[in-house]
Amino acid sequence: MRLPRSTTAAFLAIAVAVPALTPAIAAAPSIDQGGATATEPARIGAVVETDVVSVYQTGPITASVRDATLAAAAAAGAQASIGRGFTAPMWQLRRGATSIQMASAVGYAFPMAVTALPVETIRAVMGREVAAPVAQGQVVMGATTAALRGAQVGDVIDIGMRGGVTISFTIGRIGSEEEVGGTEIVMSLEQAALLGGTIDTRVVIFGFFDRAVLDGQLAAYGLSSNSKVRIRRSWDAPDPDNTLGMAATKTILGEFDMNYAGVSTYGWTAVGAAWRNAYLPASRETFPTGIRAYCNVQVRADLAAALQEVATTYPSLVAASANQYFTGIDVANTNNAGGCAVPGQARLSRITQALGSVSRHSWGQPLDTSTVANCQGCTPKMDCRIVRIFRKHGFAWGGNFLTPDGMHFEWVGEPRNTLQYPSKYCANLPGGALADTGEPPPDSRSIMFADDGLTAE
């Protein structure tokens, strides 16, 4: 993403608690989906032991890619179905007549990542205990996002739609991240259609099949070599450039509500003042190298450390002002066209007026630098030594995104410089010590659907 010239500044501090609830908003006309009312503690069951593959593109999946994927799965003896991922605007979480969480003003809502699949696919991929409430018209909420807002089974989420209509869903289960694949809300395709979520975004392949045979069929149908297609497998090794899902992002970088009623033609809109005041600085801050950026306060220390190491170790890779072919950090360009966030603004890439994908820049989470030499969609030209330093300090790099984005360094909060993964550009070098997290890295199942509702640009 190239931010407007008025954008840029950054910093960091300690995580702040979720802001206090705001006064009630007048109720809108509603459609109630699911009638459970009693509450109970979260029940998290076993993960289904089946291989899962997600085939997707940037934005909607094209008919040709969809059909080729379905044919490849059939030829390999696997099952496959269509899925959809988007955000939906939740303006209230309530327990009976009590509001547990509410947006800060009329027209505002919290963007919630939604993964929609056929019920039979949910049953096969996520398990019977996840599929059962969805089959009854309820939804399943991921454990991370439930903990963030204090949600329980039996609570109701109110999703606001264009025209003032509210569609309400009962939470039928709190699912573990391994069950729900890192998303916030799981629902059926029929429920998604009620919200206007009718655009197909992926094909999910699942069941018991020979992995090599499936890979061969995906290649035979031209999917493995298609640069506009990404194939994620549940058995993939950890990718250093995987990014945080929305639930994880909110837990660390705070959850904002945004003004859905005021979304501009280009998708920009205001974020709630409580989050903005807690997580964004009052003005741009100056970092090592001279970059001035406006970023989430949680990112400041790691960003400063990464830029300082680049400047100290490879001073020739930093230029106050450089030509467009420079492969290092162009400070003037970063300060004019890059940075982290537009102050107090979020961006929604819309499917409809209310649905879409929220840019990660809305959180002030990534830094864009040297935007001309590393334009989005172009072959990345960023020097790999810079990439590996940023990974060391807790950033994923956009050069290996499905749409290459070599300018983009996105904070993930953990070192990524030791992960040995066959990245297309700037793979990590062998020999680095593994990060000591105290527990093994998550497998790919727990992040299978974590990108739903998010976009990098």
N, C-alpha and C positions, 0 to 999 in steps of 0.2 A: 504494500500500500504506500502511495505517496501522500503524505499528509500536507494540508495547506500550509502556506508560509507562516501563518500565525501559530503553528503548532510546534511544540518541543519543550521538554523539561523533565526531570526525573528525580526520584528518591526512594527512601526506604526507612522503615521503622518497625515497631513491633506490631503483630497482628492485633486488630481491635475487635471487640465483641460486636455481634450483629446489633445494629441500631434498635432502639426501643420501638415498639409498635406505634403506629400512628392512629389518629381517630378514624372511626368507621366511615366508609363511603356509602352513599345511598345505594341500595340494592337495585340491580338492573334486572330486566326480564331474564328468566333462567330456564334452562333445559337440564333436568337432573338425570345423570347417567349412572345408575347403580344406587341401591337403597340401603346399604348397611349403615347402621348408626352406632353400634357398640364399639368401644375401643379396646385394644389389647396390645401387649408388648410385641415388639418386632419378632418375627419367627423367620430365621434364616436357614434354609435347607441345603442339601447337598447339591453340588454342581453336576450337571449332566455330563457323562463321559462320552462325548461324540466330537469328532473333528468338525470345525466350523471354518468356512472361508467366506470373506466378504469381498465382492468385486464392485468397485464404484468409480466414479469420476468426479471432477469438480462440478458441483451443481447437479442438475438432473442427469440420470443415466440415459444415454441415447438408445433408441430402439434397436440399432444394429448391435451394440455392445450387450444389451439385455438379452437379445435372442441368441447371440453367439454363446453367452455364458450359460444360458439354460440348455442349449444343445450340447455344450461341452460337459456339463454336469450329467446329463442323461447318458451320454456316450461312456462316461466313467462309472456309471451305475450309482450315482449319487442323487440325492434329492436337492431341489432348489426352489426358491420362491423369491418374490419381489418384496423389497422393504422400502421404508421411507424414513428420513431423518430431518428434523426441523426444530425450531423453537416455537413455543406457544406462550402467550402472555397470561401468567397467573396473577390475578390481582388480589386473591385472598386464599388463605388456608384457614379452615374453621373446624371446630369440634362442637357439633350441635349448634347452639346459638352463640358460642364464644369464638371470637376471632383470634386465632393463634398468630397469624402474620397477615399484614395488610399493606398494600401499596400506599405511598405517601400522599397521593392526591388523585382526584378523578382524572382518568385518562392514562394514569401510570400503571405499570404492571412489571412483574419480575419475569424476565425471559427464562423459560424452562426447556431444557433439552429433551426432546421426545424421540423415541425409537418406536416405529410402528411396523408390525409384522403380522402375517396371518396367525390365527390362534394355534393352528397345528404346527407351525414353525416355532412359535414360542414354546410349545410343549416339547418339541424335539431338541431345541437349542438351549433353552433356559430351564426346562423342567416342568413337571405337572403342577407343582405348587405355585409356579408363576403363571402358568396358563389358565389355571382354574378360575381365579378371580376375573381375569381378562375376558374369559368366555362368558362370564356373568354380567359384563358391562362395566366392571370396575377397572382400575389401573393399578400397576405396581410401581412403587417409588423405590429408587436406589437407596441403600443404607446411608451413604455419605450425605446425600442431599436431605434425607429425612432427619439425620442428626443435626444438620445445619439449622433447620427450622423447627425442630421439636415435633415432627409429624409422627402420627401413630396410625395403625390400622383402624379404619373406620372414620378417619378424618375426611373432609371433603375439600377438594381444590376447585376454585371458581376461575374459569378461564374466560376472559372478556373477548368478545368478537366485534367485528365492525357492525355498526348499527345499534350498539348498546345491548346486544344480547349476551347473556352469560351462559356458558355450558358448564355444568358441574359434574365432576367425577368423584366417586368414592375410592379411597385408597384401600385396596383389598389385600395388599401384602407389602411388606418392606423386604426388598431383595438384596442379597449381598452383591458386591461389585462383580464377583465371578459369575453370578447368575445373570445380572442385567447387562454385563459387558461395559460398565462404566457410564451408562447413560443415567439420566435423572428420572424419566418416566417411560414406562413400557405400556403400550396400548395396541389395540387391533387396528387393522387398516380401516375398518368401518368406523371406529371411533375417531381416527385421524381425519376421515372424510367429513365428519360432522364439523370439524374445526377448519376445514378448507385444505387440509394436508393431503392432497391428491397427486402430488408429483413424486414419481418413483425415483429413488436415489441410489439404490443398490440391488444386487442379487446376492442372496445368502445361500451358500451351498453347505449341506450338512449330511449327516448319516455315517454309515460305516462303509468306507471305500478305500481303495488303494491310493495312497497319496501320490505315488509316482505316476500312476495311470491318469489321475486327475490333472496333474501338472502337464502331462503329455497332451491331453485333450485341450487344456487351456492354451497351450502353445500352438496346437494344430489349428485352432480357431482364431489365431492371430491376437489373442488377448495378452499373452506374456510379453510380446514385443511392441504393444501399443503404448506409446508414451503418454497417452491421455487416459490410461486405465491403471488403477492401483489394485493389486491383489493382496489382501491381508489374510494370513493363515493363523489359526489358533496355535500352531506349533512353531511359528516364527521366533527367531531369537530376538531379544530386546533391541530395538532400533534407537540409536542415539538421538535421532531427530523426531521421534514421536513426541507429541505435545500433550499437555494436560487436558482432560475432559472438563466439561463445564462445572460439574459438581466439585471436582478437586480444585479448579480455579477459584470458585466462589469461597471454598473453605479457607484458602490461603490469602487470596487477594480481595476478599469481601464480595458481598452480593449487593448489587444495585437494582433499583427499579428504574424504568425508563419511560419517557413520555411517548407512548404509542399513538396518542391522538395527534402528536405534532411531528411525526416522521416526515422529513423533507423528501423531495423528489430523488435525491441522491442517497437517501437512507439515514441521514444524520438526525439525531434528536437529543434532547437533554436527559441527563441522568439525575437521580434523586440527590438532593443536597446533603443528606446525612452520610451517604457513602462517599460522595465527593469530598466532603470535609474531613472524613476519617482516613481516606486512602490516597488522596492526591495532594500534591504540594500546592501552596498558594501561588507559586510562580516557578518559572524554569530554574533548574539548578545546573551549575557548571561541573563537569566531570573531567577526569584526566583526559588529555588530548585536546581539551577545549570544547568538547561537545556540550551543548546546552540542551537539556531535554526535560520533558514533563511526563514523568512515569509514576506508576504505582509505588507507594512508599516501601513496599515489601521487596522491591527489586533493586533499590539504590545501592546497597553494599556490594552485591554480586556484580552489578554493572560497573561500578567504580573499580572493583578489583580486576575485572576482565580488561577494561580499557587501560588501566595502569600497567598490567603485565604486557599488553601489546606495545605500549609506548616505551617501556623500559627494555624489553627483550628485542623488539624489532622496530626501532624508531623510524627506519626508512619506510615502514608500512603505514605511517601516519603523515598526512599532508594537510596543511591549513586550507589549501585550495588546490584542486588537482584537475587534470583533464579527464574526460569521460572514460578513458581507457585504463585509468589507475585501478590497480587490483587491491589496494589497501583501504584505509579509512579516510574518506574525504570529509574533513570537518565542516567546511563551509557548506557543502551540499547537505550534510546531515542536519545542520542548523536551519537551513532554508526549506528543505523538502522532506526531511526524514523525521526522526524522533520517535516518540512512544505513543502519544495520545493527543487528541484535540481536547483542550480544557473543558471538562464538564459535558462532553458529548459522547454518545455511543453511536455505533453504526449498525443498521439492520439491512442485510441484503434480503429483499423481500420476495416471498412467494405470493403472498397476498398482503393486504394492508397490515395485518397483524402477525402473520407467520413469516418465518425466514431463518437466516443464520446470522448470528451476532459476531461482529469482528472482534478478534482478540485485542485489537488496539483499544477497544472500549474500556478495557481494564487497565490500560497503560502498562501492558505486560511485555510487549516486544519492543526492541529498538530497530528502526530502519536506518541504515547508513549506506552512503555511496549509492544512491538510488539510480543514477544514470548508468553507471557501469554494470550495475546488477539489477536491471529492470525486471519487473515481474513477468514471468513467461519466457525470459531470455535465458540462454545458457549462462550459468553463474560464473563470474570472474573473480569472486572474492578469494584472496589468498588463503590457502588451506591452513596455514599456521595460525591465522586469526580465528578461523573456524574452530580449531582444536582448543585454542585458549578459551574461547567463549564456552565451549562444551565443558571444559574443566571447571568453569565457574558457574555452572548450572543453567546453561542455555542450550536449547535445540536450535538448529540452523535451517532456514527455509530453502536452501539450495536443493535439498532432496524432497521438498514437498511435491505433490502431484503436479501442481503448476509451479515450476521452479521460481524461487523468490530469494535470490542470493543476497539481497539487502537486509533480510529479516533474521534477527536473532531473538528468539522467544524464550523468556524465562520459564524454567520448569522446576527450579529449586533443588536440583541434585546433579552431581557431576555426571557427565555423559562421555567423557573423553576416553574411557577404557573399554567401552562396549565394542566388541568385534562383530561388525555387521557389514554385509556387502553393499555399502552405500554407493550410489552412482557417482557422486562427487564427494571429495574430501573424506574418504573413509578414515576411521581412527587407525593410528599406527599400533602395531603390537608392542608388548613389553610394559605397558603401564600397569600400575597396581590397581586392583579392583576396588571400587568404592566400598567402604565398610559401613553398610546400612544396618547391620545386625540381623538382617533377614534376607532370604533370597529375593532376587528381583521378581516382580509379578510376571506371570505368563501372559501371552497375548490375549487369552480369553477375557481377562478382566478389563481390557481396554478395547474390545472388539467394536463397540458402538460408542466409544467415548468422544469421538469427534462430532457426533450428531448435534446439530444446532450451532456449530462454530465455524468460522472461516478466518483465515489468517489475514487477508487483505482488509 
